[in-house]
Each structure stands twice: as structure tokens, then as C-alpha cells.
Amino acid sequence: MKKAEVGNIIEFRDGLRGIVEKVNENSVIVDLSYMENYRDLELEHRTVVNHKNYKIVQEN
């Protein structure tokens, strides 16, 4: 499995998408404000996603 890089757009947990801000050893930190409906979903601005739990949608 290919790990995401900073700037990649990833998809995880039932269709949520975000931009990778930082890559850690076991996870990435994702900016969720990329999604148009971000405010409607009442989510935190950032979240942490394990490398096993996402797929890369668009590479930087």
C-alpha cells in the first residue's frame, strides 16, 4: 500500500475526504475543510487517519 504525501487528497470512513497536512509513521493528519459540506457535518477541522484506513483519491 502506498502512503499518502503532504498535499494528497484522501478518502476515508464512508466517503469523507480531506487534504493531507502531515505524514506520521503510522498515520496522517488531514484537513477536512476541503469538503464542501464540511460545516454541515459539524466535524473538527482536522483529524488523524491510520495509513490502513484511507485511499488516495488525488496525488499532489
Secondary structure, 3 states (H helix, E strand, C coil): CCCCCCCCEEEECCCEEEEEEEECCCEEEEEHHHCCCCCCCCCCCEEEEEHHHEEEEECC
